[in-house]
Amino acid sequence: MKVIGIIPARYASNRLPGKPLLDIGGKCMIQRVYEQVMMVGLDTVVVATDDRRIFEQVRSFGGEVIMTSESHVNGTERCAEVIEKSDDEYDITINIQGDEPFIYPEQITQLRELMAGETCKIGTLVKVIETEGELNNPDTAPKVEISERGEALCFSRSVIPFIQGADKSEWLNHHTFYKHIGIYGFKTRTLLELVKLKPTKNEIAESLEQMRWLDNGYTIHTAITKLESPSVDTEDDLNLVRNLVEKS
């Protein structure tokens, strides 16, 4: 199967404008992401941006990049535009976050292997929640409830499921909870279908686009990872990853 990895990268950010170009130990963030993805051995890796500054920066370090529309509301739409403009055909598209400068290549490989399954049209990764603070904080990664077959049942910023008859401080002792790791794989035909769907009530309520897919009857397959890399959304996050580089 032919696989393309796409890294959406936009300049505008409410909390950290221009973050793809921020310096982390002598390299901008988007270069670090790109280099991590290149370790996987995908057929193609491309940055999808709506900003000329990011475009030129990616070109400067020898990366492949394409300009996309400023009107896209999420990375999924930006990925779809890349596919529509491409002269090549890809069986699988992997959407990689542009703000994780130390993303593990093993996670991308794991998702690619999940997507190789004939019945898997959408795939993503989940990780076991290990602390009460992480479980009960709505500002951390969304929670996901999965079926016995490893299919996502629901995504929420609230804790799911509710544990009847137990104090919240004891919930981790009664159930295995999962958080969502924000990397997606799509059969490319499915990706082009998804961007034609209209937002749903559940998506709007949670501000989670994957709920649109579930609401329209799509199955999201999951694989459990033990790995997680820091994302950069705030100045504190930026300082954290810079410190990690200094210590390495």
MARDORO-761204 format. One record per residue: x, y, z of N, C-alpha, C in turn; residue in one letter. Coordinates in nm, 4 decimals, decimal comma, padded with zeros to 6 digits. Atoms other than C-alpha are relative to their C-alpha. Layout:
REM MARDORO-761204
n_east  n_north  n_up  ca_east  ca_north  ca_up  c_east  c_north  c_up  code
X  Y  Z  X  Y  Z  X  Y  Z  A $
...
//
This chain:
REM MARDORO-761204
n_east  n_north  n_up  ca_east  ca_north  ca_up  c_east  c_north  c_up  code
00,0827  -00,1200  00,0000  00,0000  00,0000  00,0000  00,0867  00,1258  00,0000  M $
-00,0738  -00,1248  00,0091  00,1217  00,3479  -00,0849  -00,0520  00,0971  00,1057  K $
00,0387  -00,0809  -00,1156  00,1237  00,5817  00,2159  00,0623  00,1390  -00,0082  V $
-00,0486  -00,1371  -00,0089  00,1531  00,9601  00,2411  -00,0204  00,0507  00,1425  I $
00,0115  -00,0667  -00,1283  00,2226  01,1436  00,5653  -00,0110  00,1493  -00,0227  G $
00,0228  -00,1433  00,0188  00,0849  01,4975  00,5783  00,0061  00,0690  00,1360  I $
-00,0143  -00,0774  -00,1230  00,1802  01,7535  00,8434  -00,0650  00,1367  -00,0205  I $
00,0613  -00,1326  00,0120  -00,0705  02,0417  00,8543  00,0725  00,0991  00,0911  P $
-00,0717  -00,1014  -00,0783  00,0990  02,3620  00,9725  -00,0542  00,1384  -00,0362  A $
00,0521  -00,1347  00,0226  -00,0736  02,6974  01,0103  00,0720  00,0986  00,0911  R $
-00,0731  -00,1017  -00,0761  00,0810  03,0207  01,1303  -00,0833  00,0542  00,1147  Y $
00,0880  -00,0587  -00,1013  -00,2190  03,1536  01,3211  -00,0226  -00,0983  00,1143  A $
00,0281  00,0785  -00,1195  -00,2603  03,0285  01,6772  -00,0384  00,0972  00,1105  S $
00,0476  -00,0923  -00,1030  -00,4564  03,1892  01,9578  00,0990  00,0146  00,1143  N $
-00,0880  -00,0026  -00,1169  -00,2080  03,0948  02,2286  00,1475  00,0177  -00,0332  R $
-00,1415  -00,0051  00,0348  00,1217  03,0758  02,0398  00,0144  00,0234  -00,1511  L $
-00,0067  -00,0300  00,1437  00,1214  03,2529  01,6998  00,1350  -00,0361  -00,0601  P $
-00,1223  00,0327  00,0725  00,3744  03,1320  01,4465  00,0778  -00,1159  00,0563  G $
-00,0761  00,1041  -00,0700  00,4624  02,8234  01,6469  00,0745  -00,0987  -00,0906  K $
-00,0811  00,0900  00,0824  00,5744  02,6086  01,3499  00,1409  00,0520  -00,0267  P $
-00,1295  -00,0600  00,0303  00,8635  02,8539  01,3050  00,0836  00,0280  00,1241  L $
-00,0733  -00,0279  -00,1229  00,9678  02,8804  01,6693  00,1232  -00,0896  00,0114  L $
-00,1268  00,0716  -00,0106  01,3260  02,7776  01,7398  00,0006  -00,0944  00,1208  D $
-00,0179  00,0984  -00,1066  01,3864  02,4624  01,9426  00,1376  -00,0612  -00,0181  I $
-00,1358  00,0527  00,0069  01,7551  02,3987  01,9930  00,0643  00,0109  -00,1364  G $
-00,0659  -00,0224  00,1281  01,8641  02,5454  01,6598  -00,0775  -00,0447  -00,1217  G $
00,0870  00,0388  00,1117  01,5851  02,4022  01,4467  -00,1413  00,0486  00,0294  K $
00,1388  -00,0398  -00,0231  01,2340  02,5325  01,3946  -00,0844  -00,1248  00,0263  C $
00,0820  00,1132  -00,0415  00,9530  02,3150  01,5247  -00,0449  -00,0853  -00,1185  M $
00,0511  00,0783  00,1120  00,8168  02,2135  01,1851  00,1109  -00,0867  -00,0602  I $
-00,1102  00,0829  00,0484  01,1632  02,0900  01,0814  00,0193  -00,1215  00,0882  Q $
-00,0152  00,1137  -00,0911  01,1862  01,8729  01,3908  -00,1098  -00,1036  -00,0231  R $
00,1090  00,0940  00,0284  00,8441  01,7221  01,3204  00,0284  -00,0743  -00,1303  V $
-00,0257  00,0585  00,1314  00,9338  01,6639  00,9563  00,1089  -00,1071  00,0072  Y $
-00,1110  00,0956  -00,0095  01,2611  01,4908  01,0427  -00,0406  -00,1263  00,0749  E $
00,0478  00,1180  -00,0723  01,0874  01,2606  01,2913  -00,0853  -00,0880  -00,0915  Q $
00,0875  00,0762  00,0897  00,8286  01,1592  01,0306  00,0824  -00,0681  -00,1094  V $
-00,0825  00,0569  00,1064  01,0981  01,0994  00,7683  00,0694  -00,1291  00,0431  M $
-00,0635  00,1219  -00,0493  01,2446  00,8269  00,9915  -00,0849  -00,1249  -00,0255  M $
00,0926  00,1129  00,0101  00,9396  00,6088  00,9272  00,0130  -00,0727  -00,1327  V $
-00,0094  00,0637  00,1308  00,9991  00,5442  00,5579  -00,1315  -00,0047  -00,0750  G $
00,1228  -00,0096  00,0782  00,6633  00,6543  00,4205  00,0344  00,0317  -00,1453  L $
-00,0265  -00,0251  00,1414  00,6297  00,6892  00,0445  00,0189  00,1490  -00,0276  D $
-00,0099  -00,1452  00,0158  00,5828  01,0660  00,0715  -00,0279  00,0659  00,1340  T $
00,0283  -00,0837  -00,1167  00,6006  01,3218  00,3521  -00,0080  00,1441  -00,0478  V $
00,0183  -00,1362  00,0474  00,4676  01,6717  00,2929  -00,0606  00,0861  00,1095  V $
00,0609  -00,0990  -00,0884  00,3917  01,9810  00,4999  -00,1081  00,0733  -00,0785  V $
00,1111  -00,0731  00,0630  00,0564  02,1450  00,4194  -00,0236  00,1275  00,0797  A $
00,0100  -00,1260  -00,0728  00,0455  02,5124  00,5093  -00,0826  00,1023  -00,0769  T $
00,0715  -00,1108  00,0632  -00,1502  02,8299  00,4411  00,0815  00,1288  00,0097  D $
-00,0809  -00,1171  -00,0273  00,1402  03,0635  00,5149  00,1313  -00,0053  -00,0778  D $
-00,1196  -00,0044  00,0839  00,4214  03,1710  00,2834  00,1279  -00,0121  00,0826  R $
-00,1189  00,0083  -00,0844  00,6697  03,2029  00,5734  00,0330  -00,1451  00,0345  R $
-00,0219  00,1421  -00,0290  00,6214  02,8385  00,6691  00,0432  -00,0725  -00,1263  I $
-00,0341  00,0617  00,1290  00,6351  02,7375  00,3030  00,1486  00,0175  -00,0299  F $
-00,1401  -00,0278  00,0314  00,9719  02,9066  00,2530  00,0947  -00,0670  00,0984  E $
-00,0854  00,0638  -00,1006  01,1120  02,7680  00,5787  00,0161  -00,1492  -00,0287  Q $
-00,0077  00,1431  00,0314  01,0270  02,4095  00,4838  00,0875  -00,0221  -00,1226  V $
-00,0847  00,0090  00,1187  01,1827  02,4634  00,1436  00,1481  00,0160  00,0360  R $
-00,1385  -00,0302  -00,0352  01,4978  02,5985  00,3106  00,0730  -00,1197  00,0594  S $
-00,0680  00,1186  -00,0541  01,5658  02,2711  00,4933  -00,0208  -00,1244  -00,0865  F $
00,0102  00,1096  00,0961  01,4835  02,0590  00,1888  -00,1246  -00,0837  00,0122  G $
00,1240  00,0746  -00,0159  01,1352  01,9482  00,2913  -00,0970  00,0225  -00,1140  G $
00,1054  -00,0149  00,0998  00,8403  01,8933  00,0624  -00,1179  00,0728  00,0643  E $
00,1052  -00,0834  -00,0575  00,5627  02,1478  00,1138  -00,0958  00,0443  -00,1088  V $
00,0998  -00,0460  00,0944  00,2409  02,2577  -00,0514  -00,0859  00,1076  00,0657  I $
00,0884  -00,1053  -00,0492  00,0340  02,5740  -00,0115  -00,1445  -00,0471  -00,0101  M $
00,1415  00,0374  -00,0027  -00,3272  02,5148  00,0870  -00,0833  00,1212  00,0411  T $
00,0919  -00,1106  -00,0242  -00,6319  02,7321  00,1432  00,0042  00,0504  00,1434  S $
00,0099  -00,0590  -00,1330  -00,6609  02,9715  00,4366  -00,1353  -00,0271  00,0649  E $
00,1372  00,0155  -00,0499  -01,0282  02,8775  00,4753  -00,0244  -00,1308  00,0747  S $
00,0213  00,1283  -00,0669  -00,9765  02,5275  00,6181  -00,0159  00,0197  00,1502  H $
00,0256  -00,0130  -00,1440  -01,1108  02,4851  00,9709  00,0759  -00,1046  00,0815  V $
-00,0751  00,1018  -00,0728  -00,9014  02,1795  01,0600  00,1018  -00,0673  -00,0918  N $
-00,1044  00,0675  00,0752  -00,6087  01,9652  00,9537  -00,0525  -00,1048  -00,0963  G $
00,0578  00,1010  00,0890  -00,8339  01,7025  00,7984  -00,0316  00,0601  -00,1358  T $
00,0306  -00,0671  00,1264  -00,9548  01,9474  00,5377  00,1274  00,0361  -00,0762  E $
-00,1259  -00,0358  00,0652  -00,5987  02,0590  00,4697  00,0636  -00,1237  -00,0646  R $
-00,0519  00,1250  00,0565  -00,4927  01,6967  00,4179  -00,0745  -00,0372  -00,1281  C $
00,0808  00,0352  00,1169  -00,7777  01,6415  00,1755  00,0385  00,0854  -00,1204  A $
-00,0416  -00,0849  00,1125  -00,6678  01,9383  -00,0351  00,1311  -00,0485  -00,0607  E $
-00,1259  00,0546  00,0512  -00,3183  01,7914  -00,0615  -00,0272  -00,1205  -00,0899  V $
00,0341  00,1188  00,0793  -00,4660  01,4642  -00,1854  -00,0627  00,0391  -00,1326  I $
00,0687  -00,0428  00,1224  -00,6873  01,6422  -00,4363  00,0959  00,0641  -00,0998  E $
-00,0963  -00,0661  00,0885  -00,3899  01,8353  -00,5758  00,1097  -00,0945  -00,0479  K $
-00,1113  00,0891  00,0305  -00,1549  01,5373  -00,5906  -00,0187  -00,0724  -00,1331  S $
00,0018  00,0782  00,1237  -00,0659  01,3716  -00,9180  00,0125  -00,1492  00,0288  D $
-00,0142  00,1398  -00,0394  00,0051  01,0483  -00,7290  -00,1244  -00,0463  00,0751  D $
00,1118  00,0582  -00,0743  -00,2490  00,8126  -00,5748  00,0549  -00,0737  00,1218  E $
-00,0431  00,0619  -00,1249  -00,2166  00,6968  -00,2147  -00,1150  -00,0804  00,0604  Y $
00,1017  00,0840  -00,0636  -00,4012  00,4148  -00,0427  -00,0324  00,0505  00,1400  D $
00,0138  -00,0417  -00,1401  -00,3444  00,5550  00,3076  00,0573  00,1402  00,0173  I $
-00,0469  -00,1331  -00,0377  -00,3123  00,9104  00,4375  00,0130  00,0050  00,1512  T $
-00,0206  -00,0161  -00,1436  -00,1633  00,9767  00,7809  00,0153  00,1488  00,0308  I $
00,0025  -00,1405  -00,0418  -00,2341  01,3148  00,9419  00,0791  00,0124  00,1296  N $
-00,0910  -00,0107  -00,1147  00,0498  01,4073  01,1784  -00,0032  00,1414  00,0554  I $
00,0037  -00,1309  -00,0629  00,0303  01,6936  01,4289  00,1299  00,0763  -00,0256  Q $
-00,1173  -00,0815  00,0279  00,2649  01,9797  01,3402  00,0607  00,0657  00,1217  G $
-00,0514  -00,0643  -00,1211  00,3216  02,0808  01,7023  00,0572  -00,1007  00,0997  D $
-00,0653  00,1003  -00,0841  00,4863  01,7634  01,8353  00,1402  -00,0250  -00,0539  E $
-00,1345  00,0076  00,0594  00,8572  01,8137  01,7629  00,0753  -00,1286  00,0288  P $
-00,0687  00,1246  -00,0329  00,9547  01,4827  01,9229  -00,0931  -00,1210  -00,0163  F $
00,0907  00,1125  00,0224  00,6784  01,2589  01,7910  00,0819  -00,1259  -00,0279  I $
-00,0733  00,1257  00,0139  00,7882  00,8978  01,8044  -00,0287  -00,0640  -00,1358  Y $
00,0230  00,0710  00,1259  00,8383  00,7328  01,4629  -00,0743  -00,1315  00,0210  P $
00,0669  00,1277  -00,0280  00,7188  00,4097  01,6294  -00,1521  00,0150  00,0022  E $
00,1445  -00,0212  -00,0028  00,3738  00,5621  01,6750  -00,0562  00,0083  -00,1417  Q $
00,0450  -00,0109  00,1391  00,3452  00,6477  01,3065  00,0025  -00,1381  -00,0656  I $
-00,0082  00,1363  00,0524  00,4593  00,2966  01,2180  -00,1154  -00,0847  00,0519  T $
00,1106  00,0754  -00,0588  00,2019  00,1491  01,4566  -00,1318  00,0350  -00,0683  Q $
00,1235  -00,0412  00,0663  -00,0737  00,3525  01,2946  -00,0036  -00,0491  -00,1443  L $
-00,0043  00,0515  00,1376  00,0396  00,2562  00,9459  -00,0365  -00,1482  -00,0026  R $
00,0324  00,1434  -00,0049  00,0203  -00,1103  01,0444  -00,1475  -00,0216  00,0286  E $
00,1434  00,0090  -00,0267  -00,3289  -00,0581  01,1871  -00,0796  00,0259  -00,1273  L $
00,0731  -00,0387  00,1204  -00,4407  00,1087  00,8644  00,0138  -00,1017  -00,1127  M $
-00,0173  00,1011  00,1043  -00,3112  -00,1826  00,6566  -00,1119  -00,1032  00,0016  A $
00,1131  00,0929  -00,0073  -00,6095  -00,3855  00,7770  -00,1075  00,0362  -00,1005  G $
00,0961  -00,0248  00,1083  -00,8673  -00,4245  00,5033  -00,1234  00,0753  00,0476  E $
00,1242  -00,0616  -00,0479  -01,1612  -00,3163  00,7201  00,0231  00,1338  00,0699  T $
-00,0299  -00,1238  -00,0732  -00,9839  -00,0204  00,8840  00,0008  00,1179  -00,0965  C $
00,0096  -00,1184  00,0851  -01,0937  00,3010  00,7144  00,0477  00,1260  00,0706  K $
-00,0517  -00,1092  -00,0816  -01,0086  00,5386  00,9998  00,0696  -00,0630  00,1206  I $
-00,0716  00,0537  -00,1148  -00,7483  00,4703  01,2678  00,0646  00,1111  00,0809  G $
-00,0669  -00,0948  -00,0869  -00,5966  00,6507  01,5630  00,0610  -00,0753  00,1175  T $
-00,0654  00,0616  -00,1143  -00,3960  00,5843  01,8786  -00,0619  00,0489  00,1302  L $
00,0458  -00,0364  -00,1342  -00,5001  00,5835  02,2436  00,1045  -00,0456  00,1004  V $
-00,0963  00,0327  -00,1053  -00,3034  00,5660  02,5679  -00,0734  -00,0081  00,1332  K $
00,0627  00,0166  -00,1313  -00,3993  00,4471  02,9149  00,0258  00,1243  00,0853  V $
-00,0112  -00,1104  -00,0950  -00,4678  00,7300  03,1620  00,0455  -00,0567  00,1338  I $
-00,0618  00,0586  -00,1185  -00,2545  00,6737  03,4697  -00,0174  00,0804  00,1273  E $
00,0120  -00,0834  -00,1199  -00,3254  00,9636  03,7063  -00,1397  00,0600  00,0117  T $
00,1312  -00,0593  -00,0252  -00,6377  01,1062  03,8672  -00,0066  00,1416  -00,0553  E $
-00,0016  -00,1365  00,0510  -00,5336  01,4589  03,7720  -00,0240  00,0062  -00,1488  G $
00,0185  00,0047  00,1438  -00,5132  01,3706  03,4063  -00,1414  -00,0449  -00,0366  E $
00,1338  00,0507  00,0268  -00,8412  01,1831  03,4189  -00,1063  00,1085  00,0132  L $
00,1061  -00,0950  -00,0326  -01,0405  01,4701  03,5658  00,0217  00,1392  -00,0568  N $
-00,0280  -00,1312  00,0577  -00,8843  01,7615  03,3760  -00,0557  00,0084  -00,1420  N $
00,0577  -00,0100  00,1341  -01,0980  01,8646  03,0755  00,0921  00,0661  -00,1014  P $
-00,0920  -00,0697  00,0901  -00,8054  02,0620  02,9307  00,1119  -00,0895  -00,0515  D $
-00,0979  00,0941  00,0528  -00,5871  01,7563  02,8771  -00,0582  -00,0684  -00,1229  T $
00,0452  00,0698  00,1205  -00,6211  01,5191  02,5817  -00,1407  -00,0566  00,0204  A $
00,1342  00,0561  -00,0120  -00,9807  01,4106  02,5106  00,0026  -00,1468  00,0411  P $
00,0130  00,1398  -00,0390  -01,0937  01,0843  02,6644  -00,0732  -00,0760  -00,1115  K $
00,0667  00,0825  00,1009  -01,2063  00,7986  02,4453  -00,0406  -00,1318  00,0637  V $
00,0491  00,1300  -00,0448  -01,4176  00,4974  02,5274  00,0074  -00,0953  -00,1177  E $
-00,0165  00,0949  00,1090  -01,3361  00,1897  02,3226  -00,0725  -00,1302  00,0306  I $
00,0723  00,1264  -00,0130  -01,5207  -00,1340  02,2598  00,0981  -00,1143  00,0223  S $
-00,0831  00,1188  -00,0179  -01,3946  -00,4852  02,3227  00,0792  -00,0318  -00,1269  E $
-00,0687  00,0232  00,1273  -01,2943  -00,4919  01,9555  00,0989  00,1111  -00,0336  R $
-00,0948  -00,1076  00,0226  -01,0848  -00,1776  01,9901  -00,0516  00,1116  -00,0877  G $
00,0587  -00,1075  00,0790  -01,3269  00,0520  01,8117  -00,0444  00,1126  00,0928  E $
00,0386  -00,1141  -00,0813  -01,3888  00,4024  01,9429  -00,1523  00,0111  00,0059  A $
00,1446  -00,0160  -00,0194  -01,7372  00,4417  02,0897  -00,0386  00,1456  00,0159  L $
00,0292  -00,1405  -00,0263  -01,7180  00,8048  02,1975  00,1277  00,0716  00,0405  C $
-00,1064  -00,0875  -00,0449  -01,4753  01,0922  02,2482  -00,0620  00,1119  00,0817  F $
00,0557  -00,1064  -00,0831  -01,5274  01,3513  02,5206  00,1093  00,0692  00,0801  S $
-00,0900  -00,0715  -00,0909  -01,3537  01,6177  02,7247  -00,0350  -00,0327  00,1449  R $
00,0381  00,0494  -00,1317  -01,5420  01,4736  03,0218  00,0498  -00,1429  00,0175  S $
-00,0415  00,1369  -00,0264  -01,4558  01,1451  03,1884  -00,1066  -00,0963  -00,0518  V $
00,0919  00,1045  00,0470  -01,6131  00,8489  03,0088  00,0703  -00,1350  00,0115  I $
00,1378  -00,0040  -00,0473  -01,7545  00,6147  03,1146  -00,0091  00,0462  00,1460  P $
00,0258  -00,0295  -00,1416  -01,9107  00,7153  03,4474  00,0001  -00,1317  00,0770  F $
-00,0061  00,1225  -00,0796  -01,8361  00,4590  03,7186  -00,1031  00,0083  00,1128  I $
00,1091  -00,0004  -00,0969  -02,1550  00,3938  03,9127  00,0433  -00,0652  00,1316  Q $
-00,0206  00,0599  -00,1306  -02,1227  00,3344  04,2855  00,1413  00,0098  00,0539  G $
-00,1376  -00,0148  -00,0479  -01,7599  00,4394  04,3251  00,0347  00,1479  00,0078  A $
-00,0465  -00,1369  -00,0112  -01,6013  00,7620  04,4458  00,0970  00,0306  -00,1141  D $
-00,0843  -00,0357  00,1135  -01,4241  00,9511  04,1663  00,1483  -00,0230  00,0278  K $
-00,1403  00,0206  -00,0352  -01,0958  00,9237  04,3534  00,0425  -00,1455  -00,0172  S $
-00,0288  00,1431  00,0130  -01,1214  00,5454  04,3099  -00,0249  -00,0531  -00,1406  E $
00,0399  00,0480  00,1326  -01,2275  00,5303  03,9448  00,1114  -00,0739  -00,0736  W $
-00,1091  00,0673  00,0706  -00,8846  00,4340  03,8141  00,0223  -00,1425  00,0498  L $
-00,0105  00,1363  -00,0535  -00,9024  00,1248  04,0350  -00,1100  -00,0916  -00,0526  N $
00,1159  00,0779  00,0448  -01,2294  00,0147  03,8737  -00,0101  -00,0152  -00,1517  H $
00,0167  00,0001  00,1457  -01,1786  00,0777  03,5030  00,1284  00,0482  -00,0659  H $
-00,1116  -00,0515  00,0795  -00,9160  00,1330  03,2350  -00,0510  00,1119  -00,0891  T $
00,0402  -00,1164  00,0780  -00,9576  00,4809  03,0924  00,1084  00,0310  -00,1029  F $
-00,0939  -00,0317  00,1072  -00,7975  00,5990  02,7690  -00,0114  00,1464  -00,0406  Y $
00,0002  -00,1330  00,0606  -00,6951  00,9338  02,6287  00,0384  -00,0133  -00,1469  K $
-00,0242  00,0025  00,1432  -00,6725  01,0167  02,2621  00,1358  00,0597  -00,0319  H $
-00,1244  -00,0529  00,0546  -00,3363  01,0612  02,0912  -00,0325  00,0505  -00,1406  I $
00,0561  -00,0643  00,1191  -00,4051  01,3062  01,8098  00,0724  -00,0215  -00,1303  G $
-00,0530  00,0329  00,1320  -00,2676  01,1293  01,5053  -00,1030  -00,0900  -00,0674  I $
00,1045  00,0747  00,0705  -00,5044  00,9911  01,2406  00,0542  -00,0676  -00,1247  Y $
-00,0220  00,0652  00,1276  -00,4833  00,7424  00,9596  -00,1330  -00,0161  -00,0712  G $
00,1218  00,0136  00,0804  -00,7351  00,7260  00,6775  00,0298  -00,0825  -00,1239  F $
-00,0006  00,0425  00,1373  -00,7969  00,5137  00,3781  -00,0323  00,1268  -00,0798  K $
00,0093  -00,1300  00,0656  -00,7636  00,7965  00,1304  -00,1391  00,0272  -00,0546  T $
00,1374  -00,0198  00,0482  -01,1073  00,7424  -00,0229  -00,0910  00,0458  00,1131  R $
00,0814  -00,0375  -00,1161  -01,2592  00,7697  00,3232  00,0265  00,1448  00,0401  T $
-00,0333  -00,1390  -00,0325  -01,0731  01,0947  00,3943  -00,0780  00,0969  -00,0878  L $
00,0697  -00,0897  00,0916  -01,2285  01,2532  00,0869  -00,1508  -00,0002  00,0238  L $
00,1418  00,0036  -00,0385  -01,5726  01,1399  00,2050  -00,0252  00,0842  00,1250  E $
00,0204  -00,0646  -00,1300  -01,5268  01,2786  00,5560  -00,0094  00,1513  -00,0118  L $
-00,0015  -00,1458  00,0084  -01,4555  01,6358  00,4482  -00,1257  00,0557  -00,0669  V $
00,1270  -00,0450  00,0581  -01,7918  01,6490  00,2718  -00,1133  00,0003  00,1027  K $
00,1031  00,0074  -00,1029  -01,9821  01,5849  00,5959  -00,0167  00,1344  00,0703  L $
00,0270  -00,1225  -00,0742  -02,1470  01,8693  00,7829  00,0212  -00,0230  00,1497  K $
-00,0168  00,0145  -00,1449  -02,0716  01,9371  01,1513  -00,1268  -00,0523  00,0664  P $
00,1128  00,0560  -00,0734  -02,2942  01,7506  01,3966  -00,0112  00,0646  00,1377  T $
00,0227  -00,0592  -00,1324  -02,4398  01,8505  01,7325  00,1047  -00,0468  00,1005  K $
-00,0994  00,0519  -00,0944  -02,2015  01,6243  01,9226  00,1382  00,0591  -00,0265  N $
-00,1275  -00,0626  00,0340  -01,9024  01,7642  01,7366  00,0062  00,1431  00,0522  E $
00,0039  -00,1396  -00,0430  -02,0073  02,1207  01,8107  00,0057  00,0092  00,1522  I $
00,0034  -00,0037  -00,1471  -02,0758  02,0441  02,1780  00,1380  -00,0252  00,0601  A $
-00,1298  00,0380  -00,0550  -01,7352  01,8833  02,2390  00,1167  00,0711  -00,0686  E $
-00,1051  -00,0562  00,0853  -01,5403  02,0715  01,9702  00,1026  -00,1071  -00,0347  S $
-00,0825  00,1138  00,0394  -01,4066  01,7348  01,8533  -00,0506  -00,0521  -00,1344  L $
00,0488  00,0332  00,1331  -01,4264  01,6684  01,4803  -00,0251  -00,1484  -00,0197  E $
00,0197  00,1435  00,0178  -01,4034  01,2900  01,5204  -00,1420  -00,0440  00,0364  Q $
00,1392  00,0332  -00,0304  -01,7529  01,2937  01,6673  -00,0876  00,0097  -00,1242  M $
00,0748  -00,0096  00,1265  -01,8794  01,3980  01,3233  00,0048  -00,1323  -00,0751  R $
-00,0154  00,1262  00,0720  -01,7423  01,0767  01,1799  -00,0825  -00,1096  00,0657  W $
00,0803  00,1001  -00,0708  -01,8970  00,8593  01,4501  -00,1486  00,0248  -00,0197  L $
00,1413  -00,0333  00,0157  -02,2273  01,0430  01,4205  -00,0535  -00,0393  -00,1372  D $
00,0407  00,0373  00,1352  -02,2328  00,9582  01,0507  00,0251  -00,1465  -00,0315  N $
-00,0063  00,1441  00,0168  -02,1750  00,5878  01,1075  00,1356  -00,0577  -00,0370  G $
-00,1340  00,0516  00,0285  -01,8007  00,5612  01,0421  00,0581  -00,0670  00,1246  Y $
-00,0677  00,0689  -00,1084  -01,5952  00,3223  01,2537  00,1431  00,0517  00,0109  T $
-00,1371  -00,0431  -00,0243  -01,2733  00,4505  01,4110  00,0714  -00,1101  00,0776  I $
-00,0775  00,1050  -00,0647  -01,0270  00,1726  01,4920  00,1113  00,0641  00,0831  H $
-00,1055  -00,0537  -00,0858  -00,7770  00,2270  01,7710  00,1082  -00,1045  00,0256  T $
-00,1098  00,0836  -00,0475  -00,4401  00,0892  01,8729  00,0560  00,0678  00,1243  A $
-00,0480  -00,0537  -00,1278  -00,2967  00,1302  02,2214  00,1513  00,0203  -00,0061  I $
-00,1421  -00,0309  -00,0055  00,0390  00,3021  02,2528  00,0415  00,0295  00,1434  T $
-00,0548  -00,0365  -00,1305  00,2594  00,3405  02,5574  00,0829  00,1276  -00,0099  K $
-00,0835  -00,1164  00,0252  00,4352  00,6391  02,4017  -00,0840  00,1267  -00,0099  L $
00,0654  -00,1290  00,0153  00,3462  01,0069  02,4154  00,1068  00,1084  -00,0010  E $
-00,0959  -00,1096  00,0095  00,5420  01,3111  02,3042  -00,0690  00,1310  00,0349  S $
00,0616  -00,1271  -00,0392  00,4855  01,6655  02,4318  -00,0419  00,0832  -00,1202  P $
00,0444  -00,0942  00,1025  00,2820  01,9027  02,2177  00,0269  00,1414  00,0492  S $
-00,0344  -00,1378  -00,0331  00,3554  02,2745  02,2063  -00,1195  00,0902  -00,0306  V $
00,1150  -00,0883  00,0151  00,0529  02,4972  02,2660  00,0173  00,1327  00,0727  D $
-00,0182  -00,1186  -00,0824  00,1803  02,7532  02,5174  00,1487  00,0300  00,0171  T $
-00,1381  -00,0349  -00,0295  00,4972  02,9335  02,6221  00,0637  -00,1009  00,0952  E $
-00,0518  00,1006  -00,0928  00,5343  02,6834  02,9064  00,0379  -00,1280  -00,0736  D $
-00,0310  00,1184  00,0800  00,5192  02,3960  02,6574  00,1291  00,0207  -00,0794  D $
-00,1189  -00,0311  00,0791  00,7807  02,5673  02,4437  00,1260  -00,0072  00,0859  L $
-00,1149  00,0056  -00,0911  01,0143  02,6095  02,7392  00,0343  -00,1439  00,0381  N $
-00,0217  00,1404  -00,0346  00,9661  02,2432  02,8276  00,0795  -00,0720  -00,1078  L $
-00,0691  00,0728  00,1076  01,0717  02,1126  02,4852  00,1391  00,0567  -00,0230  V $
-00,1343  -00,0574  00,0124  01,3618  02,3564  02,4692  00,0937  -00,0572  00,1064  R $
-00,0804  00,0593  -00,1074  01,4832  02,2230  02,8032  00,0348  -00,1445  -00,0316  N $
-00,0268  00,1391  00,0361  01,4519  01,8685  02,6727  00,1157  -00,0099  -00,0990  L $
-00,1087  -00,0005  00,0969  01,6814  01,9542  02,3823  00,1331  00,0293  00,0682  V $
-00,1229  -00,0381  -00,0712  01,9354  02,1178  02,6115  00,0564  -00,1160  00,0819  E $
-00,0440  00,1099  -00,0869  01,9471  01,8105  02,8340  00,0399  -00,1249  -00,0793  K $
-00,0274  00,1209  00,0797  01,9764  01,5611  02,5494  00,1435  -00,0022  -00,0528  S $
//
